[in-house]
Amino acid sequence: FDNDNVSTDGKDFNDWYEYYRNIFPNITINDINDYESKYKGSLEEYTDIIELYNKYDGDVDIMMEFILFAETDDEDRICNIIDKAIKSNEIYLLKKYTKFKNNKKNNK
């Protein structure tokens, strides 16, 4: 782009903006909600949870900050996923996870 916002091929900024907006349309709330409904319970979510479990040594409180769309109400569901992965020997039971589960049990 030169000083007049014209690129070397003669197109101005607005032409390029329109071009990219056609390729990459604005994301709407419906798009986000649709993605959330597809993501929760998916293999992608499962993989993300397992990776975060290993990365943060089973610290669910930290994991919850990084799991897409995760809210406090999802903790039991996420713990069920982790428990199944531990039971199938896919991951190891870690101290921070055990501590989280014990604290959760004692606070009920």
N, C-alpha and C positions, 0 to 999 in steps of 0.2 A: 504494500500500500504506500502511495506517495502522500504528500501533505494534503491532498484533496480527498483522501479516503478512497482512492481508486487503485485497484490492484494492477499488476503488470499486464493482466489479460483484459483490462478495460472494464471489469465489473467493479461496482462500488460496494461498500460495506453492506448496504441493504439487500443487494442481489445475493451476496454470499449468505447473509443471515437467513433470507427466505429459503435458499437452497438447503442449508443445514436444518432449518426448522421443518422442512418437508421430510428430511431423512430421519430426524430425531424430534418427533413432536413433543409438546409439553406433556409432562406427567400430571395426571389428575388424581384426585383422592380415590376415585373408583379404581384406577390402575393400581394404586398402593393397596387398597383393600383386596383386590383380586389376587395380587401377588401374595399378600399375607395368607389368604385362604389356601393357596397352592403350596406355600412354604411350610406352614405348620403341619407337622406329621409327615413331611416328605423325607426322602433319602438325603437331600441337601441339608435339611435341618439336623437330621441325625448325625451326619458327618461333621457339621459345624459344632454340635454339642460335644462330640467325642474329642474333636481337636481342641476345643476350649478347655475341656476337662483336663486333658494332658498338659496344655500350655500353662494353665493356672493351678496346677497341682490339686485339682478337685475343689477349688474354692468357688462354690456356687454363687456366693455374693458377687464376686468379680465376674464370673461367667455371665450372670444375668445382665450385666451392662453391655455385653457384646453379642448376645443371642438376638437375632432379628425378631422384633415384635414381642419379645419376652416381657411379661409383667409378673407381678408378685403372684397372681392367681395361677400362673403357669409353672410355679416351682414344683408342685407335686408331679405334674406331667413330665417335666424335665428330669426330675429325680427317678421316675419310673424308667425313663430311657437309659439313664446312667446305670441303674440297678440291673437292668436286663443285659447291658453290655458287660458289666462286672460278672454277672452270673454265667455268661457265655464265654468268659475269659478273653474278651476282646480288649478290656482295659483292666488295670489293677485297682483294687480298693485303696484309696489314699487317705492319709490322716485328716486333711482338711475337709474332705467329703464326709468322713465318719463324724467329725466334730460338728459339721453343719447339720447332719441328720439327727444327731443326739440333741443338739440345741433346739431343733425344730420339734422333736418329740417332747422335750421337756416344757416347751412353751405352749403346747396344746392344752 
